[in-house]
Amino acid sequence: MTTVNAREIALGIESFGADDAPLVLLAGGTTMLSWPDALCVRLAAGGRRVVRYDLRDSGESTTADPEAPAYTLRDLAADAAALVDALGGGPAHLAGIGVGGMVAQVAVLDHPGAFSALTLAGTRAVAPGPPDDDLPDHDGATMGRLFARSMPDWGDRDAVADFAAAGAEILGNDPVAARAIAARVWDRTPGTAPAVQTANQMGMVFSRLDCTPRWRERLPEIAVPTLVVHGRRDPFFPVGNGEAIAREIPGTRLLVLDDASTAIPDASVDEVAAAMLALG
């Protein structure tokens, strides 16, 4: 892992595969560890240079003030395009998961020359807050359980990992995998301040971003090969959100993972990697 400067921002990255292979850029949601190690390795084995990176205010990327970010969603999208340029691998296949998927949609719309393909995993086409009337919102019962919990002691690595594991169980993800990832995220988080930890562990900084203007109506402008991956059991962004994106971007392939929730499980890595590699 290292950092790359893009737009005067340090972005934490990790690379897999040969430097001269076609670039696949994985936008974190919010940290790079949202993308499974096994998927990165599988894509690299398929002849790609895979670079996963942390969004601002997470991981090794520049941390400023997660409670009052001075940047916008469009700044994060511009970061992705600038990172492609800094890595010298453009145009790149851009992939975003969760909130990183929102970044990826706007990046391809605002900077089409930087990208050759698009993968969107577990995301939706509207910013944080109430969705459009035709899109399913977060599952109320699940969100009630998830956010009714007391916050952990952010200075206690084990307590944070346990908190993440319990949240994963509520969401329908693998709690063992979530505990291990949360511990790794904690190790990479610059300090134990609650705002910084929630930005890294829960992505709460994203809810404070300026995400205007809307971009959903522009989705038909996307002209690169696109894959939408969504867990059928996702209670956070229910699968109808992924289905809507797939309808609105011309020629998109929709891959629904029947046994998945918000995370890409190890059992689905080969299927997801094969679909991503098929985009070119």
Secondary structure, DSSP 4 states (H G I P E B T S, - for coil): -EEEEETTEEEEEEEES-TTSPEEEEE-SSSGGGS-HHHHHHHHHTT-EEEEEPPTTSTTS----TTS-SSBHHHHHHHHHHHHHHHT--SEEEEEETHHHHHHHHHHHH-GGGEEEEEEES--SS-SSSPPTTS----HHHHHHHHTSPP--TT-HHHHHHHHHHHHHHHTS-HHHHHHHHHHHHHHSS---HHHHHHHHT-GGGGGSB-PSP-GGGGGG--S-EEEEEETT-SSS-HHHHHHHHHHSTTPEEEEETT-SSS--GGGHHHHHHHHHHT-
